[in-house]
Amino acid sequence: MKRRNRGNPASENSSAGYPSKRRRRSQLGSRRWVYSSKDCSNCTDKVVVVSYNILGVENATKHLDLYSNVPRSLLEWDRRKGLILEEINDYNASILCFQEVDHFNDLDDLFQTNGFKGVYKARTGEAHDGCAVFWKDKLFNLLHQEDIEFRRFGLRNNVAQLCVLEVNHDKPESGTCNLSTVAPSTRKKRFVVGNIHVLFNPNRGDIKLGQVRLLLDKAYHLSQEWGNIPVIIAGDLNSIPQSAIYKFLSSSELDIQLHNRRNMSGQLEIQSKGRVFRSQIGDDARFISTSVSRQLLYRWTVEELRLATGAEGVTHLQHHLKLCSAYSGVPGNHRTRDDIGEPLATSYHSKFMGTVDYIWHSEELTPVRVLETLPIDILRRTRGLPSEKWGSDHLAVVCELAFS
């Protein structure tokens, strides 16, 4: 196993809420890089991408029932932001996609010191969190940035971001990246980065699918406008790997009528040997036998189909991006991965343990390595996140991508 690169250490001032060197080394030992089985020796430009739901301060305060096993001191923002900064430095990251950001100025100040620039988009409506994209200023130039307010399309108050970044070969950052120097005449590499936090509500599969569909459509058109450039999609999709929404991303198409609108994200589905599904919605628990006719179970209204597809009378959905999941493209261990290669868990609190966070990439990019998540048995020992080592109730998903 190759030794992973180390970034520049951040402040060691524990009184300011930052973890000590000793704790940082322990943190490094908890997650490890695993490398692709493909020969990536000819790949030149490489970028380390992080997708991280960092747990909004307001959300943590309003939903204390999710953190019943977590000491209140571990939920304090001043402490958690220090852990997050240290963690990002350890990964030697160059692009960061954060969700549930409600203290952007704090993050901006911290990450500017470490050479990052960032853009932020707050959710519409009453919520105070949003999405943020950061990039290493010496490695990339921001050529274009736009936001998606899903409310404008009748798709609730969630938001997404799209950035066009260009690899900056003129000012390579020594010692902290793998971007190779090329001749000035060589065309600079550009790519689209999309960042999204999909609606949580498990019942509203129409809204969730509509949000994902809209982001993919806009990312594709942006890619075409800039010369058919590669695309990276990161975020908290609030959907598990076995879900219809995951299938839509991975296969580029979906027959909506074959899926239950109330469980497009897979969050409510528990399949047992008796082929019985349980849907838990608040205090209402219902058991639905698979013998119920598909026509009755999977009935969509005209409005729900319009929200999901963006058009009238459409039931078969397609997108034009050929996407691959970074984690499914790099072999992993059964202690941390499921049968399709996705992490077993990227989020853990008192009411949920599972995977909802992803990094997707188009075929022009190749995953070189990914950072393994925590084995389930080790994760359970924390009794819930955040913990002394981890600053959120999600684990960051991290990969290194190379231009093929």
N, C-alpha and C positions, 0 to 999 in steps of 0.2 A: 504494500500500500504506500503510495506516495505521501510525503508530508505536505500538509496544506500550507499555503502561504499565510503569512500573518500581516495584518494591517498595522498602522501606527497606533500605539496605545493611547487611549484617551486619558483624561484626568483621573488620577487615583484618589481624589479627595473624597473619602467615604463619608465625611460629614456633610457633603453636598448631595448625598444620596447615591453616589457611584459605587459600584462593587469593587472590592479589593482585588489585588493581583491574584491572591490565592483562590478567591471565588471564581475569578475569570478563568483560571486554568482548569478549575473543576468544570466550569461551563463548557470549555473547549472539549473536554473529555467525554461529554454527554452525547454529542452528535458528531458524526464522522462523514467525510466525503466518500462517495463511491463513484468509480469511474466507468465510462462507457466501454463496452467490449469492442467498439469500433476503433479503427485506427484514425486518430485525430491529429496525427503528426503534421499533416499538410495544411491543417486549419491555421489561419493566421490571426485575424481579428477575433478576439474573444471578449465577452462581457459577462459579468456576474450579476444576475438579476435576483432581487428579493421581492417576494410578495408577502405582506405582513398586515394582518388585522391587529392593530396595537391596543385595542380595547379603549373606547372613548371614556373619558373621565366621567361624563354625565351618565353614560350607560352603566358604568360600574356602580355609581352611586344610586341609581334608580332601580337596579335589579340585584340587590344584595342577596336575594334568595338563591341566585345562581352561584354565589361564592360563600355558602354557609360554612364550608370547611377551610376557608382562607382567612388568616388573620387580617384584620383591618389595616394593619401597617403595611402589608404587602400589596394593598390596593392603592396606596398613596402615589399620586402622579410623579412627584419629585423623585421618588425612588425608582419607579418604573421607567421613567424616561432615561435615567442613567443606565439601567440595565439594557434598554433597547439600543442606546448609542454604543455601548461596549460590544454588544452582540454584532451589530452591523460592522463595526471595525474588525472584529475577528473574522468575518466572512470575506473581508477585502472586497466589499460590494462596490459596484459602479452604477447600478440603476436600482432605485427603490420605489416600490409601489405600495403605499400605505392606505389602509382603510380604517374607518372609525377615528378619524383625526379631528379633535376638537380643540387642540392647543397647538395650532400650526406654528405660531410665532415662536413658541418654545423650541419646537423641533427645528425650525428654520435657523434659529440662533445656534443651536448645537451643531447641526450638520454643516452650516457655513464654515464653522471653524475647521471642519474636516474636509473642506474642499467641495461641498455639494451645493448645487442650486436647486430650487424647487418651485413648483406651482401647486396651487391649492384650489379645490372647488368644494364649497359647502353644500350640503343637502338643502333643498328647498323645504318650505313648511316650517314646522315648529322645532324639529331636531337641530342640534347645533354641531353635529359632526359631519365629516365629508371625506373626500379622497385627496391624496397628495402624491405627486411624483417628484422624486429627486434624482439627479444625475451628477456624476463627477464632472465638474466644470472644465477641468483640463483634458478630459477624455472625449467630451461630446459638445457639439453645438446644437442648441435648440433652434430648429428652423420653422416650426409651426406648432401651435397648441390650440386645442379647442375642447370645449366642455359639452357634455350632453346632460340636459335637464329633462329627465324622463317625464316630468309633469306636463311638459308641452305636448306630449304624445298620449296623454291620458294614462301614464304608467307609473303613477305615484311620485313620491318626492326623492327617490334615489337619484344619484348622479354618477357619471362616468367621465373619464378624461382620455384624450388622445394626444399624443406628442409625436412629432417627427424629429428624430435625433440624427445627427451626422457624426461619424467617427472623426475625431480631430487628430490628424497625424502630425500637425504642425507643432503641437505642444504636448508630447507624451509625458505622462507622469511617471517619473523614474521609480521603479521598485514596487509599484502598487497596481500594475496591470499587465496584461499580456498582449496589448496592442502592438503589432509590429510596425516598424518604420517602412514606408513605401516611397517610391519615386513620386515627386510632385505632380507628374503628369497622370498618375493613376487616379481614377475616379474615386472620390471618397464614398465610403459605404454609408448608406442611410437606412433607417428602419422606423417602423411605427411601433409605439408602445401604447397599449390600452390598459386602463386601470378602472376596475368596477367593484362596487359593493352592491350585490343584488338584494332585492327585497327579501326579508326573512319569512314572512307569512307563508307557511306551507300550503295553505288552502288555495292561494292565488297563483297557481301554476301558469295561468294565462299571462299575468303580469310579469312573473319571473322570466318566462320564455320570451315575452315581448322585449324585455330589457336586454337580454343576451342577444336576441336577434338584431336589435337596433344597433348595439355596439359593433357586432360583427359586420353588419352592412356598412356602417360608417368607416370602420377600419379598412375594409376592402376598398372602398372608393378612395380613401385617402392614400392607400398603397398605390392604386392605379394613377392617381393624380401626380404622384412623385416618382413615377417610373417603374411601377410594379416592384416596389421594395418589400423586404421581409416584414413580417408582423409578429409582435409579441403581445399576448393577452394575459394579464395577471389580475388576480383579485379573489375576493370572497364571494363565491357563487351561491352560497347557501343551498348547495345541491351536492348529493353524495355521488361517488363514482358509478353506482349502479342505476342512476336515475336517467330519465328521458332527456333531461337537459344536458347531461354529460354526453349522452349518445348523439344528440344534435351537434355538439361541438366536435366530437371525434369523427363522426361519419358524414358530416356536412348536410344531412337531411333528416327529416322526421315526419312520419305520418301521424299527425296529431290525434286522429280518431282512435288510434290504437292505445292511447294512454289516458289515464284518469287525470283530469284537470286538478283534482285535489291532491295529487301526489306526483306531480311532475318532477319535483326535486328529490323524491325518495326519503324525505325527512320523516314521514309518517308511517313508512312501510316496514313491517317486521314479518318476515316470511318464516313459517314454521313447517315442520314435516307434514302437517295436515293440510298444507296449502290454504292456510287461512291468513288474511291480512288484518292487521289492527290499525285503525286510524284513531289517533288521540288528538282531539282538538279542545284545548282548555280542559274542562271537567267532563267533557262528553266523549266517552269511549264507545266505539262501535266496532263490531266484528262483521266483516263482509266476506262471504264465501265467494270463491272464484267461479262458482257455478252460476252466479247471477249473470244475466245476459250482458254481453259487452255493450249492447245498444243502450241499456239502462245505466250501466255503471260509468260509461265513458261519454255521456251526453254533454256536448258543449253548446252553449248559447251562441247566437250570432255575434253578440257583443264580445264574448270571451274569445271567439275565433278571430275577430277583428283586432283585438288587443294583442293576441299572440302573434299574428301573422302580419299585421299592418295593412291588411287588405280585406275586402269583402268576399265571402264565398270561397276562401282558400283553406284547404285542410292539409296540404302537403307543403312542408316548409323546407327551404334549401338556403345554404349560404355558400359563397364562392371561395372562401378561404380553405385551404387544405391544412388543417391544424393537427399537431401532435402534442401530446402532453410530455413535458420534459421528464417527469419522473417515470412514466411508463416506458420511456425510451432508454432508460439506464437500469440494468438488472439490479435488484435489491434483495434483501433478506426477508424471509417469511415472518420474522419477528416485528418488522416495521412496515411490510408491504402486503397488499391484497393480491388476488390472483391476476389482476391486470396491470400490476406494477405501481398502483397509486399508494400513497401512505395510508396506513390503517387509521391514523388519527392525526388531524392538524388542529383540533380544538377539543378542550376538555373543561367542563365545569359540572356542577352538581346535577344538571339535567340533560347533558349531552356529551358523548364522546364519539368523534367521527371525523371524516374528512370533508371539508367544504372549500379549501383553499387550493389554488392551482396556478401553474404557469404553462401557458400554451404557446406554441411557436409554429410558424409556417415552415414549409419544407426546405427553404433556402438556409435555414439555421439547423445546426446539429448540437444536441446536448453532449457536452464533454464530461460533465460530472454533476451530481446532485448531492445535496446535504440530507442525509437520512434524518428522519424524525425520530422520536423516542419509542422504543419498544413499549407495547401496551402494559406489560407488567411493571416496568419502571415508571411509566406515566401514572399508573394507578396509585403508586406509592406516594405521589404528591398530594393525593386526595382532592385535586383540583388546581387549576391554574387561575391567576398568576401564582408563582412560588418564589422561593429565595433566589432561584437561578433565572427564572423566566419572567419577563415583564408584562405578559399579556395572557389572556385565556386562550389564545391561539399560538401555535408554533409557526415561525416564519418558514415558508418554503423557498428554497434557494437553489439556483442552478447556474452553471456556467454554459453559455451558448457560444458557438463559433459559426462564422460565415462559412458555408460549405465551399 
